[in-house]
Every structure is written in structure tokens, then in C-alpha cells.
Amino acid sequence: MQPRTLVLNPWGSPNRVASWEGAVTLVVVEKARVEMSYEVSEFGLITSQHLSMPVPAVIRLSKNTPRDKTSVKFSRPNMLARDNWKCCYCPPHLARKSARELTYDHVVPRARGGKTTWGNIVMACRPHNLQKGHRTAQEAGMKMHWKPFTPKKLSLSAPLLIEASKIHPLWIPYLRLSQDAQATA
């Protein structure tokens, strides 16, 4: 199994999971620092002419990472955050759904030239997405509970989508710290 590295944002919240090579690159170019490394007995040492270090398990991005983005990147985690982990067609009072239960739904179907953009995508549960098919919500007799929009900002700690079986035990304290911080916020 190839080692993976948990990447934290400068404030200590999980940001993403990276390859160990990508993590080492961030450390070498001083865009991140190692918070915790794997045991040498587990994955060995990374060695080069100028470097010898254990494989990083957790790294933290430097605070000097640019934060002046002019827009929010279109991505599945950001879509889930924008739509509050809910289906646009389910009654709004229902609980949030898991990432596996939600799919992209094109408001104007792709078959009719609809694009995959903030303004044309909402999250939908699989049953509602199948019910709607290649029609508009109105044609399918379905009610949208909100219109798609381009967010101006999203939470600094977007949801980290990773299978539980792929979480290394060394990451757990960092994931718990993130949950505790969100619970108190």
C-alpha cells in the first residue's frame, strides 16, 4: 500500500489527502511543515542527495499560502457544502445525506446543452435524479427548493471526503480536533 499524507490548512483543519510525493514537495519548497511522520519501520526513509526523512503522515500548509482567491473553485466537496449536504428536491426539513447518496443534477439537462457550472448544478439524491432524468424539474413535475448559485465564499474547512478504511490511525487526532472545533463553532 502506498502511503498517503493528510494535509491540514494553516489553521489545522483537514484540507485534503495527498500522495507522499506531493507532501514531500510541499515540505521541501517550504509551503508546508511536517506535523507527524510514519514510523520508519512502516514505510522506510525518503532519501536523496540532499534529504533524508521519514514519510510524512500529516503536514500543515504554511500561513503564507495565498488566500485572496476571487472565486470559489467548482468541486464536489464545495457543491456539497453549498447545498448543505441536501437534495434540492427532497423536503428541506429532512436531514442531511451522505456524499454517496447525492449526485450532480443538471438543472438544464446536458442533453439540451446544459453545462456543469455553479449556475446549472444542484445536489440531488439518486431517486430524485433518476425521476427527473433528461427533463427539467418543471417537466418532471418536481419542485426545486432552491436555485443554483455561485457562492462568494465557503467554509475554510470544506468536508474531507475519504473512506473510513483509508484513514490511518495517526490521522485520527487531527480529524477529531477538526470535529471538536466545528462542534464549538
C-alpha positions as CSV (number, residue, x, y, z in Angstrom):
1,M,0.0,0.0,0.0
2,Q,1.3,3.4,-0.9
3,P,1.5,5.9,2.0
4,R,-0.8,8.9,1.8
5,T,-0.4,12.2,3.7
6,L,-3.1,14.2,5.5
7,V,-2.8,17.8,4.6
8,L,-4.0,20.4,7.1
9,N,-4.8,24.0,6.2
10,P,-2.8,26.7,8.1
11,W,-5.5,26.7,10.9
12,G,-5.2,22.9,11.5
13,S,-8.3,21.7,9.8
14,P,-8.1,18.8,7.3
15,N,-7.7,20.1,3.8
16,R,-7.1,17.0,1.6
17,V,-5.3,13.8,1.3
18,A,-2.1,13.9,-0.9
19,S,0.4,11.5,-2.2
20,W,3.5,11.2,-0.1
21,E,5.5,12.6,-3.1
22,G,3.3,15.7,-3.2
23,A,3.6,16.1,0.5
24,V,7.4,15.9,0.4
25,T,7.4,18.5,-2.4
26,L,5.4,20.9,-0.3
27,V,7.7,20.5,2.6
28,V,10.9,20.8,0.5
29,V,9.7,24.1,-1.1
30,E,8.7,25.3,2.4
31,K,4.9,25.6,1.6
32,A,4.2,23.1,4.5
33,R,5.8,21.7,7.6
34,V,5.7,18.1,8.9
35,E,3.3,17.6,11.9
36,M,3.8,13.9,12.2
37,S,5.7,11.2,10.3
38,Y,5.1,7.5,9.8
39,E,7.4,5.0,11.6
40,V,10.5,4.2,9.5
41,S,9.7,0.5,10.0
42,E,6.3,1.1,8.3
43,F,7.3,2.9,5.1
44,G,11.1,3.4,5.3
45,L,13.0,6.6,4.7
46,I,12.9,9.1,1.8
47,T,16.4,9.7,0.8
48,S,18.1,11.8,-1.9
49,Q,21.4,13.6,-2.2
50,H,20.2,16.4,0.0
51,L,17.5,14.9,2.1
52,S,16.7,12.0,4.4
53,M,13.4,11.9,6.2
54,P,10.6,9.5,7.2
55,V,7.5,9.6,5.1
56,P,5.2,12.5,6.4
57,A,1.9,11.3,7.7
58,V,0.4,14.7,8.4
59,I,1.6,18.1,7.1
60,R,0.3,21.6,7.8
61,L,0.3,24.3,5.0
62,S,2.2,27.5,5.7
63,K,0.2,30.6,6.7
64,N,1.7,32.5,3.8
65,T,-0.4,30.5,1.4
66,P,-2.4,33.0,-0.7
67,R,-6.0,33.4,0.5
68,D,-7.0,36.2,-1.9
69,K,-8.9,34.0,-4.4
70,T,-11.5,35.8,-6.4
71,S,-13.9,32.9,-6.7
72,V,-14.7,29.5,-5.1
73,K,-13.5,26.5,-7.1
74,F,-16.2,24.3,-8.6
75,S,-15.8,20.9,-7.0
76,R,-17.8,18.1,-5.5
77,P,-16.9,18.9,-1.9
78,N,-17.7,22.6,-2.5
79,M,-21.0,21.7,-4.1
80,L,-21.9,19.5,-1.1
81,A,-21.0,22.5,1.2
82,R,-23.0,25.0,-0.8
83,D,-26.1,22.8,-0.9
84,N,-25.7,21.9,2.8
85,W,-25.4,18.1,2.0
86,K,-29.1,18.1,1.0
87,C,-31.1,17.1,-2.1
88,C,-32.7,20.1,-3.9
89,Y,-35.9,18.1,-4.4
90,C,-36.4,16.5,-1.0
91,P,-38.4,18.5,1.5
92,P,-36.0,21.0,3.2
93,H,-36.7,19.8,6.7
94,L,-35.2,16.4,6.1
95,A,-31.7,15.6,7.5
96,R,-28.5,15.9,5.5
97,K,-27.5,13.0,3.3
98,S,-24.1,11.3,2.9
99,A,-21.9,12.1,-0.1
100,R,-22.7,8.7,-1.5
101,E,-26.4,9.4,-1.5
102,L,-26.0,12.7,-3.5
103,T,-25.3,13.2,-7.2
104,Y,-25.0,16.2,-9.5
105,D,-28.2,17.2,-11.2
106,H,-28.1,19.5,-14.2
107,V,-31.0,22.0,-14.0
108,V,-30.8,22.4,-17.8
109,P,-30.0,18.8,-18.8
110,R,-26.7,18.2,-20.6
111,A,-28.7,16.6,-23.4
112,R,-30.1,20.1,-24.0
113,G,-26.7,21.9,-23.8
114,G,-26.7,22.4,-20.0
115,K,-23.2,23.0,-18.6
116,T,-21.5,21.7,-15.5
117,T,-21.3,25.0,-13.7
118,W,-22.3,26.6,-10.4
119,G,-25.3,28.1,-12.1
120,N,-26.6,24.9,-13.6
121,I,-25.9,22.2,-10.9
122,V,-27.7,21.2,-7.7
123,M,-27.2,18.2,-5.5
124,A,-29.9,15.6,-5.8
125,C,-30.5,12.2,-4.2
126,R,-30.3,9.3,-6.6
127,P,-34.0,8.5,-6.6
128,H,-34.9,12.2,-7.5
129,N,-32.1,12.4,-10.1
130,L,-33.5,9.2,-11.8
131,Q,-37.0,10.5,-11.6
132,K,-36.0,13.8,-13.2
133,G,-34.0,12.1,-16.0
134,H,-33.2,14.2,-19.0
135,R,-36.1,16.7,-18.3
136,T,-36.3,19.9,-16.4
137,A,-37.7,19.9,-12.9
138,Q,-40.9,21.5,-14.2
139,E,-41.3,18.9,-17.0
140,A,-40.8,16.1,-14.4
141,G,-43.4,17.7,-12.1
142,M,-40.8,18.3,-9.4
143,K,-40.2,21.3,-7.1
144,M,-36.8,22.7,-6.6
145,H,-36.4,24.1,-3.1
146,W,-33.6,26.5,-4.1
147,K,-32.0,27.8,-7.3
148,P,-28.3,27.1,-8.1
149,F,-25.9,30.0,-7.5
150,T,-22.2,30.8,-7.4
151,P,-21.1,31.1,-3.8
152,K,-19.0,34.1,-2.9
153,K,-17.3,32.1,-0.1
154,L,-17.5,28.8,1.7
155,S,-16.2,27.5,5.0
156,L,-12.4,27.4,5.4
157,S,-12.8,23.7,6.3
158,A,-14.6,22.1,3.4
159,P,-15.7,18.5,4.1
160,L,-12.9,15.9,3.7
161,L,-14.3,13.1,1.5
162,I,-12.4,9.9,2.4
163,E,-13.4,6.3,3.0
164,A,-13.1,5.4,6.7
165,S,-11.0,2.3,5.8
166,K,-8.3,4.6,4.3
167,I,-7.9,6.7,7.4
168,H,-4.5,6.0,9.0
169,P,-4.6,5.8,12.8
170,L,-2.0,8.6,13.0
171,W,-4.6,11.0,11.4
172,I,-7.3,10.4,13.9
173,P,-6.3,13.1,16.5
174,Y,-6.2,15.7,13.7
175,L,-9.6,14.7,12.4
176,R,-11.0,14.7,16.0
177,L,-9.6,18.2,16.6
178,S,-11.4,19.4,13.4
179,Q,-14.7,17.9,14.6
180,D,-14.3,19.4,18.1
181,A,-13.6,22.8,16.6
182,Q,-16.7,22.6,14.3
183,A,-18.9,21.5,17.2
184,T,-17.9,24.5,19.3
185,A,-18.3,26.9,16.3
